[in-house]
Amino acid sequence: MSPPRRLAVLCSHLRADGSAPPAGEQSGEAGSVSTSACASGGGAAAGGDGGGDSAGCVFCRIIRGEAPAYKVYEDDVCLCILDSHPLAPGHSLIIPKCHFPSLEATPPHVVAAMCSKVPFLSNAIMKATECDSFNLVVNNGAAAGQVIFHTHFHIIPRRSGDKLWPTESFRRRSIEPNETSGLVSCIKEQLCSTLEGCKTQASSLLKEP
């Protein structure tokens, strides 16, 4: 990442976006969204993963200004919009401006930038909806309910007794020690393998002229 870009990312983490919103958005209208890295297709030059169909992605179309959305926040790295089919009033989405089809395909610095906005955005959303709780949800993969394959976080305001999730009333099964020990060992092996792979990749990059 170039120094100017790194500085822009760091500044986006620190500022609370005190600038006035563009005309048309103050009244709650679905304003256009500024052009970003997705405008070029979210390829490698833009920091995008390149996997998935960014050209047909509805989030990329919103970021390029080709589709309407109710935007509540925007910086150099991510965008926050209202979900068009909310589970509750104020249900919002945090979306990276570059196209990444899944959470594991999203670079750590992009995930960090998205996560750094959660306290700031969730606090504003809860105050606006007069809620004191929220769910932060990531549907990663089709089996987990992911419908739009462009990484995004859900911020869903909650009220006591809203019964939004039927599973909240389910009785959970206690963890089984015999089953768990093998699972823990397997997870640790995967983590070690991933870390070793990262170290090898980093070493090879350092050796390059």
DAHULIN-V127494 format. One record per residue. N is the residue number from 1. SS is DSSP state (2 for helix, 1 for strand, 0 for the rest). PSI is psi in radians with two decimals (* if undefined). OMEGA is omega as a letter, one per 40 degrees, with the letter a starting at -180 (999 if undefined). Layout:
((N	SS	PSI	OMEGA) (N	SS	PSI	OMEGA))
This chain:
((1	0	2.30	a) (2	0	2.71	i) (3	2	-0.78	i) (4	2	-0.71	a) (5	2	-0.72	i) (6	2	-0.70	i) (7	2	-0.69	i) (8	2	-0.70	i) (9	2	-0.78	a) (10	2	-0.73	i) (11	2	-0.63	a) (12	2	-0.46	i) (13	2	-0.53	a) (14	2	-0.58	a) (15	0	2.62	a) (16	0	0.36	i) (17	0	1.04	a) (18	0	-0.06	a) (19	0	2.63	a) (20	0	2.47	i) (21	0	2.70	i) (22	0	2.73	i) (23	0	2.42	i) (24	0	-0.50	a) (25	0	-0.39	i) (26	0	-0.51	a) (27	0	0.03	i) (28	0	0.15	i) (29	0	2.71	i) (30	0	1.70	a) (31	0	2.88	i) (32	0	2.78	a) (33	0	2.44	a) (34	0	2.69	i) (35	0	2.53	a) (36	0	-2.90	a) (37	2	-0.50	i) (38	2	-0.29	a) (39	2	-0.42	i) (40	2	0.21	i) (41	0	0.00	i) (42	0	0.53	a) (43	0	-2.96	a) (44	2	-0.66	a) (45	2	-0.51	i) (46	2	-0.02	a) (47	0	0.08	a) (48	0	2.79	a) (49	0	-0.58	a) (50	0	-0.26	i) (51	0	2.52	a) (52	0	2.94	a) (53	0	1.54	a) (54	0	-0.50	a) (55	0	-0.63	a) (56	0	0.11	a) (57	0	2.23	a) (58	2	-0.60	i) (59	2	-0.70	i) (60	2	-0.63	i) (61	2	-0.68	i) (62	2	-0.79	a) (63	2	-0.64	i) (64	0	-0.11	a) (65	0	0.30	a) (66	0	-0.14	i) (67	0	2.55	a) (68	0	2.69	i) (69	0	2.67	i) (70	0	1.74	a) (71	1	2.31	i) (72	1	-0.32	a) (73	1	2.58	i) (74	1	2.44	i) (75	0	-2.85	a) (76	0	-0.44	a) (77	0	-0.67	a) (78	1	3.00	a) (79	1	2.52	i) (80	1	2.18	a) (81	1	2.84	i) (82	1	2.42	i) (83	0	2.34	a) (84	0	-0.28	i) (85	0	1.25	a) (86	0	2.54	i) (87	0	-0.33	i) (88	0	2.70	i) (89	0	2.29	a) (90	0	-0.06	i) (91	0	2.04	a) (92	1	2.82	a) (93	1	2.31	i) (94	1	2.14	a) (95	1	2.30	i) (96	1	2.58	a) (97	0	-0.35	i) (98	0	2.62	a) (99	0	2.05	i) (100	0	2.15	a) (101	0	-0.30	a) (102	0	2.91	a) (103	0	-0.71	a) (104	0	-0.35	i) (105	0	-0.12	a) (106	0	2.20	a) (107	0	2.53	a) (108	2	-0.66	a) (109	2	-0.49	i) (110	2	-0.76	i) (111	2	-0.73	i) (112	2	-0.72	i) (113	2	-0.71	i) (114	2	-0.81	a) (115	2	-0.60	a) (116	2	-0.34	i) (117	0	-0.22	a) (118	2	-0.88	a) (119	2	-0.76	a) (120	2	-0.86	a) (121	2	-0.76	a) (122	2	-0.63	i) (123	2	-0.77	i) (124	2	-0.73	a) (125	2	-0.75	i) (126	2	-0.71	i) (127	2	-0.72	a) (128	2	-0.57	a) (129	2	0.02	i) (130	0	0.76	i) (131	0	2.80	i) (132	0	0.17	a) (133	1	2.82	i) (134	1	2.75	i) (135	1	2.39	i) (136	1	2.02	a) (137	1	2.42	i) (138	0	2.00	i) (139	0	1.80	a) (140	0	1.82	a) (141	0	2.67	a) (142	2	-0.72	a) (143	2	-0.38	i) (144	2	0.04	i) (145	0	0.18	i) (146	0	2.20	a) (147	0	-0.73	i) (148	0	2.03	a) (149	0	1.13	i) (150	0	2.03	a) (151	0	2.35	i) (152	1	2.66	i) (153	1	2.47	i) (154	1	2.29	i) (155	1	1.99	a) (156	1	1.90	i) (157	1	2.50	a) (158	1	2.60	i) (159	0	2.59	i) (160	0	2.25	i) (161	0	0.19	a) (162	0	-0.27	i) (163	0	0.71	a) (164	0	-0.69	a) (165	0	1.95	i) (166	2	-0.53	a) (167	2	-0.28	a) (168	2	-0.36	i) (169	2	-0.05	a) (170	0	2.53	i) (171	0	2.18	a) (172	0	2.51	i) (173	0	2.38	i) (174	0	2.59	i) (175	0	2.46	a) (176	0	2.01	a) (177	2	-0.70	a) (178	2	-0.67	i) (179	2	-0.61	a) (180	2	-0.64	a) (181	2	-0.75	i) (182	2	-0.65	i) (183	2	-0.76	i) (184	2	-0.76	i) (185	2	-0.72	a) (186	2	-0.75	i) (187	2	-0.75	i) (188	2	-0.67	i) (189	2	-0.74	i) (190	2	-0.69	i) (191	2	-0.76	i) (192	2	-0.73	i) (193	2	-0.74	i) (194	2	-0.74	i) (195	2	-0.72	i) (196	2	-0.68	i) (197	2	-0.70	i) (198	2	-0.71	i) (199	2	-0.73	i) (200	2	-0.75	i) (201	2	-0.73	i) (202	2	-0.71	i) (203	2	-0.71	a) (204	2	-0.60	i) (205	2	-0.64	i) (206	2	-0.51	a) (207	2	-0.29	a) (208	0	2.48	a) (209	0	*	999))
